[in-house]
Amino acid sequence: MKSYALLCLIVLAAPVQAAAPEQSYLDLRDRYIAKFSKAKESDELSKQHDAALKELTSVLRGLMGPVTIKGLPTDGKSNVDTLFREDSGFGHLDGLGFASDGDKMQAVVTTTGLLRHWLRERREDGLPQEIGAALRSDRFYYYAIQDAAFAKYVELPVTKPVGASVAVAVLGLRGNGDLKGPPDEIDVVAIQGEKVFLVAARDVVKSAPIPTCEKVWKQMMAKPVDKKDPRGDMTREDNAMTAFTACFAKAAPSQSWFAAAVKKAQSQLDLLPLR
């Protein structure tokens, strides 16, 4: 009995490992990251890097199986698009990536095992470690795809597709500069079994400023900067943005454009092979 109890404690204390095929992919990816991050740039290294991404793509296709997302090409590529640690955009979500012309719509298909591993790798970036909480965090949509920041404005109340255990939709704004403005990007995530689907679409809804929230922004930005804070200006703006988006999330459901945003989010979920 004591031996059995000790075994249970060991099992519970052991870290959760990725499944064997997923772990093989991660081991291969990490070997390439170690190789390229230490090497000096050259034309030959660039060719090797391209070949490495192709190999990772092949492994991911084997893991994910055939994937068809309406409106997007069927030949997905590795969503991890750089193996150099110092590159902008390093550390995107592991999975197969799909994109329309001009990247107006992008999708990533991964597994819950790879997602959990990626969340652990991004722990220091403030990403929640529980999947449900992570999918409701703007940091998830920032780090998972693209190289531009993302501000979540409001969660959209979508109906979970048949067969899906999780469905989340958010309306936000993406960019490399000011993230205050009418949000126009809808990102949706659905989980079916061990498969995770993310679809991000830009310029898909016309929202509008909410006067009461604009007032909140102005009030927050009118507060004096804390001179003891070395990030004084940025801290004030961050606080203003937090208050502004909280106001927006509360007021958005009563706006005339909100129903159209929810309908669009639902239509993005309908693009996924969740039957």
N, C-alpha and C positions, 0 to 999 in steps of 0.2 A: 504493500500500500504506500509506504514511504517512497519507494522507487517510482511508483506511478505519479505521485504528487510532485516529485522532483522533476520528472519528465515534463509534466504539464507546465511547471514554472519556467523551464528552459524554453519550451515552445513559445510561451507567451512573451518571454523576454527577447526572443530572437527577432531581428529586424525583418520586415516583410520584404521578400525578394521578388523580382519580376519573374514571370514564367520563363521557361527555358528559351523559347524562340525570341522573346522580347529581350532577355538578358544577352543573347548572342548578338542581337542588333546593337544593344547599348555598349557591349564590350568592343565591337568593331568601331562604332562611332567614337568611343573614347580613345582608342588607339590612334585613329586618324587625327583627332583633336590634338593629342600629345605630339604627334609627328609634325603637323603643319604649324602649330603654335611655336615650335622651337626653330623652325627652318627659316632661312633667308629667302625673300621673294625672288623669283626668277620665272622665266617663261616655262621652263621645264616643271617647276613646282606648280605653276598654275594648271598645267595639263594634268598633273597628278591629282590635283585638288578636284578638277572636273570629273576625273575618272572615279575618285573616291565617292563623290556625290551620286554618280550613276550607280555605283555598287550599293550604296545605302538605299537608293531608290528601289533597286531590284529586291533587296531584302524586305523593305517595307511593303512592296507589292505582294510578296509572298505572305507576309503577316496579315495584311488587310483583305486579301482576295479581291475579286472584281468589284469595282465601285463605280456606280453611275449616279451622278447628280445632275438633274435636269438643267440644261443651259450652260453646262461647263464641259470642257474636254474630258475624255475618259482616261487620258494618259497622265495620271498624277505623277508628280515629282516630289523628292524629299522637301518637306517644309523647312528643314534645317538647311539653309542655303549658304552657310559659311562654316568652316571648321577652324578658322583662325580666331582665337579668343579675343583678340584686340579689335576685330572688325565690328562695325556698327551692325546691329541686328543679330549678333551671335547669341545662341541659346533659344531660338524659336522652338515652339512646341514640336516634339518628335511626332511625325506622322506623314501621310501623303498629302501634298498640297495641290490644289487645283485653282485655276484663275481664268477669268474671262479676259478678252482683249482690253488692255489698259488697266487691268486689275480692279475694275469697278466692282466685281464680285469675286471673292476668294473663299475657298473652303479648305478645311483640314479634316482628315479622317484619321483617327488614332484609336488606341485601346485604353481601357481604364487603367491597366497596368502601367503603360507608358505615361499616361497623364499623371498618375500618382508619383511616379519617379520624377517627372519634370517639376511637379509642385515642390517636391523635396529639394531639388536643385535650386529652385527659385525662392526658397524660404527666406533668405536674407533680403530679398527684394520686397518683402511684405506680403507675399501671396499666402492666403489662407491654405491650410493643409487639408482641410476637408473639402471634397469635390463640390458639394452643393454650395458651400460658402464661397469657394473660389470662383464659381461661375457667376456669382452675383457681385464680384469685385471688378472694378474697372482695370485693376492691374493685370487680371487675366487676359483681357482683350488687348492690352498694351503689349505684353510680352509674348503672346502666343503667335502673332503674325505681324508682318510689316515692321518698319523701323520708326514709326511715328507714334506719339503718345495718344492715349484715348481717355476721354472723360465721359463717364457714365452719367446720363441725366435722369433716366427713369427706366424702371423695369416695366415691360409690356406684358399684360395678362393674356398669354396665349393658351390654347387648348392643347394638352399633351397628345401627340399622335398615338394611334393604336400601336401597341407593342413597345412603345418607348417608356422607360422608367423615369426619365427626367427630361424636361423641356424648359429652357430659359430663353427669354428674349430681352434685349436691352436696346435702348435708343441712346445714342451718344454722338460725340464729335471727336474726330481724329485730326491731328495735325502736329507740325513741328514747332508751332509758336503758340499764339493765343488760343486757348481752348474754350473761350467764352463766346457763345454765339448760338444761333438756331441749330440744334442738333439735326443731322441728316443721315447718319449711319445706323443701320439696324444690324445687330449681331444676334444670331440664334445658336443655341447648342442643344443637341438632343443626344440621349444615351439609350441605346438598345442593346441589351445583353452586355457584352464586353466592348462594343463598338461605341466610339464617341464621334459625333459630327459637329463641326463648327462651320457656319456660313456667315460671312461678313459682307454687307453690301452698302456701298457709298451712294450718296445723292438719290436716295429712294423715297424720301418723304420731305414735304415742305412744312416744317414747323414754324413757329413764330415766337417772338419775345413775349414774355409774360410780365406786364407792368409791375405787379407787386414784387416779383423776384428781381427785376431791374432796380427797384428801390432798395431791396436788401443788399444788392451788390454795391450800390453807391454808398450806403450807410457804412458798410464794412470797410470799403476803401477809403472812407473819410477819417477813419480812426488813425491816431498818431502811430508812427512806426516805433517799435521798441528799440531804442538805441543800444541797448545791451545785447541785443540779438544780432550776431554777425550776418544773419540772413533776414534782417528786419523787413525789407521791402517784399522779399519773396514769401516770408511767413505771413505777412498781412494779406498778400494776394492769395496764398493757399487757403487761408481761413475764409476769405471772401468767397472763393470758389466753392468751398465746402458748404457754406451757408446758402449760396446761390443755387447750387444743384439740389440741395435738400428742399429748398422752396419750390424749385421746378418740379421735382418728383411728386410733391404733394399737390401742386396746382394743375399739372399736366392732364390728368383724366377729365377735367372739366373743359378743356380747350377743344375748339371745333375740329382741329386736325388730328386729335388723338385717336379716334376710331379708325381713321385711314392708316395710321401708323401700326395699330394692332393688326389690322387686316393684312398689311404688307408683311409683318413679322410672321403671321400664320402662313402666308403664301411661301415664304422662304423655308419654313419647316416642311411644307408640302413638296418641296424639291428633293427631299431626302428619301433614300430607299429604305423606308421604315415599315414595309408591309410584312 
